[in-house]
Every structure is written in structure tokens, then in C-alpha cells.
Amino acid sequence: MHQVVITNCPNDEVAQNIAKKLVTKRLAACVNIMPNITSVYEWQGELQQDSEVMLIIKTKSSLFTELKQHIEQLHPYDVAEIIALDIQQGNELYLNWITNTVKD
């Protein structure tokens, strides 16, 4: 099964570093970098609002644990958002490309 994994980064430098390492290590077939998102959340009892960069990572569910470990090692946040969503349907040719691009 294929997954989309989402994580937010504090800036473009961190986002590009994580994206390049995941693709180079063949843990992700593709990573979209979406700049200039605004996150509103509560942290340690206080309302926060930050500008972040979102990564949308395409991979296989069998690689999630290893991918998550790499993100945690590279990510500066104490608690990194790492959310995996299973892909239920998609372009078969694209899903096959993901399968053939990432490691087994």
C-alpha cells in the first residue's frame, strides 16, 4: 500500500534538507515542498501562530517506520508532526512509479 506522509518544518532550509535526504535514501519517491503555510495551535498552554513549510511525502507504507526515524533525526522540533495517510485510490501508473522508485 502507498502513503502520503505530512510533516511541517520551521523553514525552507530544513524542509529541503529533509526532502532531499528522503528521496536520496529512496524512502520517498517524491516530496512536495509547500511554503508559506500558517499553523495555529496550542503549545504548552499558549496559543501559537507560526509560518511553516509543509512537506507532502509519497512513499510505501512498509517504509513508514524508517522514514519517520529519518524525519525525527533531521527535524529540529521537540515534537515533529508526522502523519501518514493511506492512499486508497490513485493513478495506477503513478502508484507503480512510487513502488519502482523507493526501495523494497
ZAKE-246300 format. One line per field, with one value per residue: residue number from 1; x, y, z of N, C-alpha, C, O in turn. Coordinates in steps of 0.02 Angstrom, whole numbers, padded with zeros to 5 digits, always signed. Atoms other than C-alpha are relative to their C-alpha. Layout:
// ZAKE-246300
k	NUM ... .
n_c1	X ... .
n_c2	Y ... .
n_c3	Z ... .
ca_c1	X ... .
ca_c2	Y ... .
ca_c3	Z ... .
c_c1	X ... .
c_c2	Y ... .
c_c3	Z ... .
o_c1	X ... .
o_c2	Y ... .
o_c3	Z ... .
This chain:
// ZAKE-246300
k	1 2 3 4 5 6 7 8 9 10 11 12 13 14 15 16 17 18 19 20 21 22 23 24 25 26 27 28 29 30 31 32 33 34 35 36 37 38 39 40 41 42 43 44 45 46 47 48 49 50 51 52 53 54 55 56 57 58 59 60 61 62 63 64 65 66 67 68 69 70 71 72 73 74 75 76 77 78 79 80 81 82 83 84 85 86 87 88 89 90 91 92 93 94 95 96 97 98 99 100 101 102 103 104 .
n_c1	+00041 -00036 +00019 -00022 -00021 -00003 -00036 -00012 -00068 -00003 -00023 -00014 -00064 +00014 +00044 -00039 -00046 +00037 +00026 -00055 -00026 +00049 -00001 -00066 -00002 +00053 +00055 +00055 -00006 +00008 +00019 +00021 -00015 +00051 -00022 +00045 +00063 +00006 +00025 +00026 +00003 -00016 -00062 -00017 +00052 +00006 +00017 -00057 +00012 -00066 -00008 -00035 -00006 +00028 -00024 +00047 -00048 +00031 -00040 +00036 +00013 -00052 -00059 +00018 -00040 -00066 +00010 +00014 -00063 -00043 +00029 -00013 -00072 -00016 +00048 -00020 +00054 +00003 +00053 +00012 +00061 -00012 +00065 +00004 +00067 -00001 +00028 +00051 +00006 -00043 -00022 -00038 -00067 -00036 -00012 -00053 -00063 -00021 -00024 -00064 -00049 -00025 -00031 +00045 .
n_c2	-00059 -00064 -00049 -00069 -00019 -00073 -00030 -00072 -00020 -00070 -00044 +00033 +00037 +00065 +00038 +00025 +00050 +00061 +00025 +00028 +00061 +00054 +00023 +00031 +00065 +00039 +00009 -00037 -00007 -00071 -00043 -00068 -00050 -00052 -00054 -00052 +00019 -00027 +00049 -00026 +00058 -00013 +00033 -00014 -00043 -00065 -00001 -00015 -00007 +00000 +00014 +00063 +00029 +00068 +00053 +00053 +00052 +00060 +00058 +00061 +00007 +00044 -00041 -00054 -00001 -00025 -00069 -00037 -00006 -00049 -00066 -00018 -00015 -00061 -00052 -00037 -00007 +00050 +00046 -00011 +00027 +00050 +00031 +00041 +00012 +00053 -00018 +00050 +00005 -00048 +00017 +00063 -00012 -00039 +00044 +00047 -00039 -00003 +00067 +00014 -00051 +00008 +00065 +00056 .
n_c3	+00000 +00004 -00049 +00001 -00068 -00006 -00056 +00007 -00018 -00019 +00055 +00064 -00004 -00033 +00044 +00057 -00026 -00013 +00064 +00039 -00032 +00007 +00069 +00012 -00034 +00032 -00046 +00031 +00073 +00015 -00057 +00018 -00051 +00004 -00045 -00024 -00032 -00068 -00047 -00063 -00044 -00070 -00021 -00070 -00029 +00032 +00071 +00043 +00072 +00032 +00071 +00008 +00067 -00003 +00045 +00019 +00018 +00029 -00016 -00014 -00072 -00030 -00015 -00046 -00062 +00016 +00021 -00061 -00038 +00034 -00012 -00070 -00007 +00037 -00017 -00060 -00050 -00054 +00020 +00072 +00029 +00052 +00008 +00060 +00027 +00051 +00065 +00016 +00072 +00035 +00068 -00005 +00025 -00050 -00057 +00021 -00001 -00070 -00018 +00034 -00016 -00069 -00011 -00019 .
ca_c1	+00000 +00054 +00051 +00060 +00158 +00143 +00265 +00285 +00455 +00508 +00588 +00635 +00813 +00753 +00616 +00737 +00863 +00733 +00656 +00824 +00881 +00718 +00725 +00912 +00889 +00744 +00622 +00514 +00478 +00431 +00419 +00318 +00376 +00234 +00300 +00212 +00080 +00015 -00007 -00115 -00101 -00087 +00085 +00124 -00039 -00019 -00093 +00040 +00040 +00190 +00239 +00294 +00340 +00239 +00313 +00198 +00294 +00243 +00303 +00253 +00176 +00310 +00440 +00348 +00447 +00615 +00552 +00485 +00652 +00745 +00624 +00643 +00834 +00835 +00693 +00729 +00558 +00540 +00380 +00379 +00213 +00225 +00057 +00033 -00122 -00154 -00186 -00349 -00353 -00244 -00172 -00107 +00042 +00091 +00071 +00178 +00310 +00313 +00334 +00477 +00564 +00576 +00674 +00596 .
ca_c2	+00000 +00179 +00325 +00513 +00572 +00752 +00848 +01034 +01118 +01285 +01349 +01309 +01254 +01117 +01065 +01049 +00953 +00827 +00811 +00781 +00653 +00553 +00546 +00508 +00365 +00302 +00317 +00435 +00439 +00623 +00762 +00919 +01073 +01193 +01359 +01493 +01397 +01466 +01348 +01396 +01279 +01269 +01229 +01221 +01307 +01454 +01493 +01495 +01553 +01514 +01517 +01344 +01243 +01084 +00926 +00806 +00643 +00499 +00327 +00149 +00106 -00027 +00113 +00221 +00170 +00203 +00364 +00425 +00390 +00492 +00638 +00635 +00635 +00782 +00884 +01024 +01020 +00932 +00853 +00840 +00820 +00658 +00598 +00455 +00441 +00282 +00309 +00217 +00253 +00340 +00341 +00164 +00222 +00348 +00221 +00097 +00234 +00257 +00069 +00061 +00218 +00183 +00040 -00130 .
ca_c3	+00000 -00033 +00086 +00090 +00242 +00300 +00408 +00439 +00452 +00527 +00365 +00186 +00229 +00348 +00226 +00079 +00184 +00241 +00066 -00019 +00109 +00099 -00091 -00095 +00029 -00079 +00067 -00037 -00222 -00218 -00089 -00122 -00028 +00008 +00076 +00175 +00270 +00434 +00580 +00730 +00879 +01067 +01139 +01325 +01368 +01250 +01080 +00945 +00764 +00654 +00472 +00418 +00264 +00232 +00158 +00066 +00050 -00065 -00011 +00030 +00199 +00226 +00234 +00361 +00516 +00434 +00353 +00521 +00606 +00475 +00492 +00682 +00667 +00545 +00620 +00745 +00833 +01001 +00935 +00745 +00658 +00559 +00494 +00371 +00262 +00163 -00022 -00060 -00246 -00374 -00548 -00567 -00670 -00535 -00395 -00493 -00512 -00323 -00299 -00425 -00361 -00174 -00101 -00069 .
c_c1	+00044 -00026 +00023 +00017 +00008 +00041 +00010 +00069 +00001 +00021 +00018 +00065 -00010 -00042 +00039 +00049 -00035 -00023 +00056 +00026 -00049 +00000 +00066 +00005 -00054 -00055 -00063 +00012 -00001 -00019 -00019 +00014 -00049 +00018 -00059 -00068 +00000 -00030 -00021 -00012 +00014 +00063 +00016 -00047 -00010 -00016 +00060 -00024 +00068 -00007 +00042 +00003 -00024 +00034 -00056 +00042 -00038 +00047 -00043 -00008 +00053 +00063 -00013 +00045 +00068 -00003 -00010 +00063 +00046 -00026 +00016 +00073 +00017 -00040 +00019 -00054 +00006 -00051 -00016 -00067 +00020 -00064 -00001 -00073 +00005 -00033 -00048 -00005 +00047 +00014 +00047 +00072 +00043 +00016 +00054 +00068 +00026 +00031 +00069 +00055 +00029 +00029 -00051 +00001 .
c_c2	+00063 +00048 +00070 +00016 +00076 +00018 +00074 +00016 +00075 +00047 -00042 -00042 -00069 -00043 -00030 -00054 -00067 -00031 -00035 -00065 -00058 -00028 -00035 -00069 -00047 -00019 +00036 +00003 +00074 +00036 +00068 +00046 +00057 +00056 +00042 -00024 +00031 -00054 +00035 -00060 +00022 -00040 +00024 +00053 +00068 -00008 +00024 +00010 +00008 -00010 -00063 -00019 -00072 -00045 -00050 -00054 -00061 -00059 -00062 -00007 -00044 +00038 +00052 +00003 +00029 +00074 +00045 +00011 +00052 +00071 +00023 +00019 +00068 +00061 +00036 +00005 -00055 -00054 +00015 -00031 -00049 -00041 -00039 -00012 -00053 +00026 -00057 -00012 +00051 -00023 -00060 +00009 +00038 -00044 -00052 +00035 +00006 -00067 -00014 +00048 -00009 -00070 -00051 -00012 .
c_c3	+00000 +00052 -00021 +00073 +00000 +00061 -00014 +00027 +00016 -00057 -00061 +00003 +00031 -00047 -00059 +00022 +00011 -00066 -00040 +00030 -00008 -00071 -00015 +00031 -00026 +00049 -00026 -00075 -00019 +00064 -00028 +00058 -00010 +00049 +00025 +00023 +00070 +00044 +00064 +00045 +00072 +00019 +00070 +00029 -00032 -00074 -00041 -00072 -00033 -00075 -00006 -00074 +00006 -00050 -00011 -00033 -00027 +00009 +00004 +00075 +00034 +00019 +00054 +00061 -00013 -00021 +00061 +00041 -00031 +00010 +00071 +00011 -00030 +00023 +00064 +00054 +00053 -00017 -00073 -00019 -00055 -00004 -00066 -00019 -00055 -00063 -00019 -00075 -00031 -00070 +00005 -00024 +00051 +00061 -00016 +00000 +00071 +00021 -00030 +00018 +00070 +00008 +00021 +00074 .
o_c1	+00100 -00083 +00071 -00025 +00039 +00033 +00019 +00092 -00042 +00005 +00018 +00069 +00016 -00029 +00030 +00059 -00011 -00016 +00046 +00041 -00027 -00005 +00066 +00034 -00061 -00087 -00118 +00069 +00032 -00056 +00022 -00001 -00048 +00007 -00115 -00120 +00053 -00083 +00017 -00047 +00037 +00067 +00024 -00026 -00050 +00008 +00090 -00074 +00105 -00054 +00094 -00028 +00002 +00045 -00086 +00068 -00084 +00105 -00102 +00036 +00066 +00104 +00032 +00069 +00092 +00040 +00019 +00075 +00078 +00012 +00037 +00087 +00061 -00022 +00037 -00039 +00028 -00039 -00053 -00083 +00052 -00079 +00016 -00114 +00043 -00085 -00027 -00016 +00066 -00008 +00100 +00119 +00102 +00072 +00095 +00119 +00086 +00086 +00113 +00114 +00089 +00018 -00105 -00034 .
o_c2	+00062 +00042 +00078 +00006 +00105 -00011 +00093 -00013 +00112 +00107 -00104 -00095 -00119 -00103 -00089 -00103 -00119 -00092 -00090 -00112 -00115 -00088 -00087 -00115 -00103 -00072 +00022 +00012 +00094 +00009 +00101 +00030 +00091 +00048 +00039 +00005 +00043 -00082 +00075 -00107 +00077 -00100 +00084 +00099 +00107 -00054 +00075 -00018 +00055 -00041 -00068 +00012 -00110 -00026 -00074 -00045 -00086 -00057 -00061 +00012 -00035 +00013 +00090 +00058 +00071 +00114 +00099 +00065 +00090 +00117 +00079 +00064 +00103 +00118 +00003 +00023 -00110 -00114 +00062 -00087 -00030 -00082 -00011 -00030 -00045 +00059 -00114 -00069 +00100 -00076 -00056 -00019 +00023 -00041 -00069 +00005 -00002 -00068 -00042 +00034 +00001 -00114 -00035 -00056 .
o_c3	+00026 +00076 -00059 +00117 -00045 +00115 -00072 +00077 -00008 -00056 -00059 -00028 +00005 -00054 -00075 -00014 -00011 -00076 -00064 -00006 -00020 -00081 -00048 +00002 -00002 +00042 -00003 -00098 -00067 +00106 -00060 +00115 -00062 +00109 +00000 +00006 +00098 +00027 +00093 +00026 +00085 +00004 +00082 +00063 -00008 -00108 -00025 -00093 -00019 -00099 +00026 -00117 +00047 -00108 +00037 -00087 +00006 -00011 -00015 +00113 +00093 +00057 +00072 +00079 +00026 -00001 +00066 +00067 +00004 +00023 +00082 +00050 -00004 +00008 +00113 +00111 +00039 -00005 -00088 +00000 -00104 +00039 -00118 +00023 -00103 -00061 -00031 -00096 +00001 -00092 +00036 +00006 +00059 +00087 +00027 +00019 +00083 +00049 +00003 +00006 +00080 -00033 +00045 +00098 .
